Structure formats: structure tokens, C-alpha cells
């Protein structure tokens, strides 16, 4: 299995504290991987595959893209830490990294405002 080259920062830009420049760079890299319609479709197709994984050959026809283009998008998603690759013989299968997706969702969800009690 491949390891992520890009990790999400531990602090959200919506936490109320300034995000450090290096953390902003890392988060922007991950969000750039999301910011492409073909990559969003790839994530969706892989997640909805029967085994929760798919190879390039499983993904080219539904996307209507060439094998090199699909491979390029899969590489970007893998480097961002959103997908894992598992090589089996000559085939490579990709699957979603749920913890990476959840971490991004958490970072982009503003903290809930605490209910304040009024005293009289």
C-alpha cells in the first residue's frame, strides 16, 4: 500500500485560530486534488465499486477518459493521501482512505457555537 505524501494539517482554517503557512499549503494541496470533476467522479466510482476498490481499466470507460489520463488523476489522488494503491501482479487497485476523507470533512466543518446560558 502506498503512503500519503500530503497530510492534512491538524488545525482547521475555521477553528478561530490562524492557520500556519505550511499547514495552509498542505491543506490547499489536498483540496486541489478534490477540485477537479474527473477526480471527484473517480472517488465516487471507487467508493461505489462492489469491493470498494477499482483498477484503471474499471474506471476508463465510465469516465470516458484515456488510460493515461485516468492514471494521472489517480496518482494525484494517491499523492494527496485520498487513495491507497494495492499492486497485485500486473494490476493496481485503488481504494478510498476513509480517515483522510473524514479528516478533510472535519477541517472544513466550522466548530459549533456553544450555547451560552444567560444569568439574570
Buried (B, 14 or more C-beta within 10 A) or exposed (E): EBEBEBBBBEBBBEEEEEBEEEBBEBBEBBBEBBEEEBBBBBBEBBBEBEEEBBBBEBBBEEBEBEEEBBBBBBEBBBBBBBBBBEEEEEEBBBBBBEEBBEBBEEBEEEEEEEEEEEEE
